[in-house]
Amino acid sequence: MSRLMGLYAQHLSAETPQAYGNEADYDAALAHVAELVCEADAIVVGIGSGMSSACGYDHYHPIPEFDQGGSLERFRRAHGFENLMDGYYHLYATNEERWAFTTAYIDYMESAPVGRAYRQLSALLAERDYFVLTTNVDGQVRRAFPDARTWLFQGDFAFLQCSQPCCDELWPADRYVKPMLDAMGGEGVSVPPELLPRCPRCGWLMAPWVRDEGFLEGEAWRAGKRRYEVFVEDALLGSARVLFLELGVGGMTPSIIELPFWDMVARHDNAFLIRINVGKTAEPRHLGERSLTVCADIADAMGRLCTMLGMAEEGEL
């Protein structure tokens, strides 16, 4: 077992303290967060699915759109799944059925307003030097922050790629989604075969640009990686006070955000880690006093932070 994975296992097995027992302790923790944000010369943000869930966009549990009369409820009736991720990974009988759900799913994500917590975070970071790394693929980070300050590690449903892939190209999904939606109407669960999105280069079926065994780590992905690595290296190797801010990151893929953040903070005395997550209370032991975990709903915490810092959230993006 690697050193980092060993520390992660130790962390998971550690006893966890209770969440805040009163408002005063909670506000004191957030006041410390606000102070660290203000003092930071550079902020590296890692965003996981909990951030979108805090905005009401839960991809792993039933949502109102699967209730009777919701825009996605027809797919639950037809196939039996209860949440968006199960719908995306469902084993469909035909490509026409698979793309019917995928099309409706993409439309749902692209039609959803940028969540309030994302807008508040955008306001919080607006006058600061920052970078955002995310494992989310729902477009919230893409629409809330400039491309030059983001790395979409697992892609984004707003783009399609050749499923082989035969080339290093991405295509906007909306040009394919609208015709399929129009053809399905409000109740259809299958699209006409002639409307299936096919690669303009080789004719194979396309796939959403989201991580799976054929995920395209092409120039668009590598450009985000370069931006991230340059930002982090410049910040850590200088005299900057670097704040690593982890928001809503779960334990499904610790090697993308959580473990690298721990490692960078552990190796650099000018770095500090903050985690805001309703499901985490324990601190990484090896970071000592250079970490702070706030066990709280991100939506509530971001709202209070903006109030403490006298910032109005960005308008709807």
Secondary structure as GFF3:
##gff-version 3
##sequence-region A 1 317
A	DSSP	alpha_helix	3	13	.	.	.	ID=ss1
A	DSSP	alpha_helix	23	39	.	.	.	ID=ss2
A	DSSP	beta_strand	42	47	.	.	.	ID=ss3
A	DSSP	alpha_helix	49	54	.	.	.	ID=ss4
A	DSSP	three_ten_helix	64	66	.	.	.	ID=ss5
A	DSSP	alpha_helix	73	79	.	.	.	ID=ss6
A	DSSP	alpha_helix	84	89	.	.	.	ID=ss7
A	DSSP	alpha_helix	95	111	.	.	.	ID=ss8
A	DSSP	alpha_helix	116	125	.	.	.	ID=ss9
A	DSSP	beta_strand	130	134	.	.	.	ID=ss10
A	DSSP	alpha_helix	140	144	.	.	.	ID=ss11
A	DSSP	three_ten_helix	147	149	.	.	.	ID=ss12
A	DSSP	beta_strand	150	152	.	.	.	ID=ss13
A	DSSP	beta_strand	155	162	.	.	.	ID=ss14
A	DSSP	beta_strand	171	172	.	.	.	ID=ss15
A	DSSP	alpha_helix	174	184	.	.	.	ID=ss16
A	DSSP	three_ten_helix	193	195	.	.	.	ID=ss17
A	DSSP	beta_strand	206	210	.	.	.	ID=ss18
A	DSSP	alpha_helix	219	237	.	.	.	ID=ss19
A	DSSP	beta_strand	242	247	.	.	.	ID=ss20
A	DSSP	alpha_helix	258	267	.	.	.	ID=ss21
A	DSSP	beta_strand	271	276	.	.	.	ID=ss22
A	DSSP	three_ten_helix	285	287	.	.	.	ID=ss23
A	DSSP	beta_strand	291	294	.	.	.	ID=ss24
A	DSSP	alpha_helix	298	308	.	.	.	ID=ss25
###
